[in-house]
Amino acid sequence: MRAVRFIRDLLLIMATISSLAFAAFVIVNQSSFLTVTTRSMEPKIRAGDMVVTKRVLSTDLKRGDVVVLPLPEEKTLLYTHRIFEVSKNSGAIIVKTKGDANPEPDSWSMKIISKKVPKEIAVLPTSKIFTGPLNRRWIARLLLSLGLALAFIGLFRSLRMVNK
């Protein structure tokens, strides 16, 4: 019985530490997680993959960087493409982008007006996970259930310690 309780406590502690480390990583690196919805960046980034980004200074952008920018005609939508060309015009940074799977660069150039831009630092190949036997809804439910179970275990352990 003590071994089961020890393992349960160890799992709870590991889950808590992992969650805190993950949250610290996201905050310190100003990271975000975006799901790619098109195939324009294949084969490196497939539709359904998750791109982890870090906000970098726009002055540090260079050819070959994969960035997340707003679409020129619809500013609320974002796209993820590789920088094809970077130029400076009167102090402004102007980039031309291209999807890896696209034969030509995008038809527009983008003037970067923000100090920082989300740049890809990692790709989580989730497309295979989400197109397999489980879909996003079931994975989300599984993760939520796991989080709730860990919270209840922690609460139960705390109440038992108080009552002793």
Disulfide bonds with the S-S distance in Angstrom:
none
